[in-house]
Amino acid sequence: MASKESTAFAVNEQSSHACDAIIIGAGFSGLYQLHKLRDELGLDVVVLEKGDGIGGTWFWNRYPGARCDSESYYYCYSFNKEIEQEWSWSERYPEHPEIRKYLNFVADKLDLKRDIRLNTEVTSAAFDDDANLWTVQTKNGQFFSAPFLITAVGCLSTANVPDIKGLDSFKGQWYHTGLWPHEGVDFSGKRVGQIGTGSTGIQTAPVIAEQAKHLTVFQRTANYSIPARNGPVTADDIKHTRDNYDEIWRLARAGTNGHPFTISTRSALSVSDAEREEIYEKAWERGGLRFRASFSDVLQNVEANLTASDFLRDKIKTVVRNPVVAEMLTPRDHGFATKRPPIDSGYFETFNRDNVLLVDLKAEPIVEVTANGIRTTKQDYALDIIVFATGFDALTGPLVNLNISGSQGIKLKDAWAAGPRTYLGLQSPKFPNLFTITGPGSPSVLCNMPIAIEQHVDWITNCIRDMRANGQKRIEANTDSTEKWVAHVNEAADATLLPMASSSWYLGANVPGKPRVFMPYAGGLARYTSICDDVAQSGYRGFALS
Ligand code: NA7
């Protein structure tokens, strides 16, 4: 039940700052949103950022091996020709420091930092119905108010640390990959336990194994992974992408996942076994997320999916020397890409090392953390360091944690108690003038993020521009249009195999007690963009404007 008590702040005039728009978060989305509202619409904008630097997800995720799974030449902004032509990436997949360097380069070039308040954690936000004004409170006691509030808090920014009995009693150190110490962690001579084998665990295990005395990987669900085939970017590569950026961005926007490559139009079932094998083999050799695009129906048809899943399962056997370990590492409970497919640099090879042990938590669940390590139902594992690569309270977590109260004091956490309810992923009923960048109900995490972010920021900017031009002060998603959109998000997911992976974080399944709802919009970026454009052109159908 939604609570309706009044939550309007008693604003302390001394520490109150009024502006036209407040943006929460200084990652890819917050930076671009600031630029658009300030430099194109001429608004007075402030960005509030919890960290002591910019970068969002990449400010916090500094675990060993942390790099982007999108390729660097398109994991970047497309809106500015100069940035595009001046910046050079050094690797096929950018590592976390290089992404922060890029974002700082952009922020400096566009002079964004003067409007970003670092070390400013938002603790709550409340809407005043009479004044059509949001007031945001920060941990350090400041208040900011503006007609528009835009959350740019990312989808994977609320760390999920499992509630395991005894963690407080552990005498060693423990870390979550999404809140990694900036000074790094020295694994040399240490016995390390890593819990989790998602994209993060698969990236970090090979690097930790090289540094540590011993690594024990605690695996709950075996995962597929494709070799990333990372490597340096050459001068020729840079020239080629610079010369072809228009086409690269056109392709990225025209596709399903915001990547600049097309998905094959052929069914995996329409070719001979030999031809299919050859196509998968080439995709395996090329590496990366593009493997998914080998055929049109890998994510649509169970039989087609099985061909990809079987190919990848067989590859594990060819890499991992111990057949018992290879079988433990082989996913049997879900089809390839029904969960976010990781890509790796030597993940399966890591289990051929003498200093690496795999523990199957399905066979021996964790009972507790003891002073000296992890106890499963079968035995004790002595550890000096525990690394939680256990993912995030994805998509909804970062928003609900902002403690947002909308019209008549309705809390977002109550409005979303049974799962997120958004119209186009942009707005929720009863939360007027609050826009979310890449929130639940939008393509977001199913996409190459910068492309999805730019589409959202452009739409929000145009909407605010149109409202101001028409003298409108308030925009709110209608309940009816929201319910229809939620139904459409479910339909879009059901048209794919994505909901079949029962342990997927797309469904919120990784966080105990979280409602099981497929959260991102699986209808594809191009289709989603045309729906959003159509809504805007129709005078914002489905929203109430006044
Ligand atoms: P993920 O993909 O959510 O992976 C988390 C991993 O941690 C996964 O293997 C989970 O197993 C495991 N996990 C979670 N909770 C537990 C508990 N309580 N016990 C044991 N194991 C657990 O997060 P990542 O950080 O790897 O990746 C998130 C996204 O970041 C990624 O998809 C990219 O988009 C970038 P499970 O599969 O739930 O059984």
Residues whose N, C-alpha, C, O or C-beta is under 5 A from the ligand:
A	BS01	NA7	L156 P162 I195 G196 T197 G198 S199 T200 G201 R220 T221 R340 A389 T390 G391 F392 S503 W505 N510
